[in-house]
């Protein structure tokens, strides 16, 4: 007979693709290593452990002895190794082929490296869609763990959540364990005795009851204050001791043992769901607040208490609605995934490159940069950059796999971002440009193939529910991790830094401001938009030549009610690292005098960092990339990043009837939250050439802007050559 209660303890250790080595090493020293050390001192404590693929690969490179220890513990049946998607993707956002591929690839890696059998998997962020069931079963998964929140949303009462269940789709089934939200909140934040008392309660209710704790391993040492609590103050030692001391009525069980020995509670079909907080974060700020209040009100009202399980937020997929940047990454990922799927074995000329493309695609599906909640997520530029780096790497590898020529240029159009409107892709072997004619004719992605970097992995500043806490200020705001504690403010004056964007922070954004608008007005957002071009829809056409492609965008709009036509031609040649942008304003009345500013954003080039600066035509350092500049009569400006080996240069010709451009620069900085508190994050650098536009005799005005992006070595060679020519050498 089973003991009164069995305790299933499941940890999920994760680090995202692209996280800093020092951050991961710190987590290893503060959490992963001391937890394993303590576990080995308590052989009666049995756990299931999921280590995400990016972390497992890091451990293999930096601490292979840790993986050796896991293999020994798995052989001794003290640890059960839990699989998952290799790069920790949100499976619900992937096509079936990639779900299955991710799971199979990681299970194979784990079984080979740790010499164990993997039967279960961790579902990233417990984001569930019932259509996943058949794919998981096809990939060889026998069981997984979700939250009890999922089961309650399906209508099961608390009394039936002390066992595992079966779920089904397309005639395929897997076992599903309900993880306890109560245990997730008390471990390790309340006394260890509270967990023991909860287990006693379950034992008193039903002989052989099952209790499942499943949560992040980082809460044992990495989350604020938890290293001291768990290891220095001895919380985890006491917890393990209590579990051992109560083995007469409670034992620890591994999930696969439960699956083999117990019948399920029945078959249940779970709704699209995640853990409670995630469903709230997926909503818009006002809806988040309303959802939380509705749950609180229902809990406190006896007449509505039965409704509490059915009061939940939105779908995880709608993070792509909340953050268009997430949808841009998703759409870019789908382009790579579809291209990979279209390749037949006969069409592959380089199989090694093909495998590299598949590996990089999977890494580009790592979930962390696609959403935001209590952790930095999409707000962290290095995570967005890491996703794009992998996706660009995959595209480069696919070029090799297909045997593409060394020099080429193409322009193609499609509905790339799934909004029913057409986008245009203009590319050569150096540069990949993505344009959205229907949204201000903006350039929304600018990939550098050699550096594997997207210069437009930007993030707009938008309202967040927690901004109310920022406005309350230090000494009053509460921690997202532990509401009983005060929140940490990592920077001063955050309340004054909250600012929201009314348009996308991308490039080729066409503004008309008042003639006397100042640099300070523009940077602060006080300057009013006097035209309808920044967000208006442009007509697009493509002009094709064998070695030169041009996308022509045109809009009939108005400025201060004055009708005019604005056209911009984006031209790219095979073999070139320069994009030519030709602007032309037509149908201008004789007395037309307006202030045109063309916005460019550059992301992934951090401010206040050595080796990253503005330079003028003479190579003079004008300050770091967060500097506010108001340059008069300036037609040339470079942004330099020694770390990424990038020099991006804007060079404006003398405009007809407008003289040299002035240039404004300023940073885009967001106020966001993470588990460590509230912080200010540099998202992009704005460079905005601007002119006072007056028409020529034909009612026209025009200018040509050349945007070239080279490696710094190439830029230095070009500058040296120019000096030699100038000196007559």
Secondary structure, 3 states (H helix, E strand, C coil): CCCCEEEEEEEEECCCCCCCHHHHHHHHHHHHHHHHHHHHCCCCCCEEEEECHHHHHHHHHHCHHHHHHHHHHHHCCCEEEEECCCCCECHHHCCHHHHHHHHHHHHHHHHHHHCCCCCEEECHHHCECCCHHHHHHHCCCCEEEEEHHHHHHCCCCHHHCCCCEEEEECCEEEEEEEECHHHHHHCCCCCHHHHHHHHHHHHHHCCCEEEEEEEEHHHCCCCCCHHHHHHHCCHHHHHHHHHHHCCCCEEECCHHHHHHHCCCCCECCCCCECCHHHHHHCCCHHHHHHHHHHHHHHHHCCCCHHHHHHCCCCCHHHHHHHCHHHHHHHHHHHHHHHHHHHCCHHHCCCHHHHHHHHHHHHHCCEHHHHCCCCCCHHHCHHHHHHHHHHHHHHHHHHHHHHCCCCCCEEEEEECCCCCCCCEEEEEECCEEEEEECCCCCEEEEEEECCCCEECCCCCCCCCCCCHHHHHHCCCCCECCCCCCCECCECCCCHHHHCCCCCCCCCECEEEEECCCCCHHHHHHCCCCCCECCCCCCCEEEEEEECCEEEEEEEEEEEECCEEEEEEEEEEEECCCCEEEEEEEEECCCCCCCEEEEEEEEEECCCCCCCCEEEECCCCCEEECCCCCEEECCCCEEEEEECCCCEEEEEEECCECCCECCEEEEEEEEEEEEECCEEEEEEEEEEEEEEEEECCCCCCCEEEEEEEEEECHHHHHHHHHHHHHHHCCC
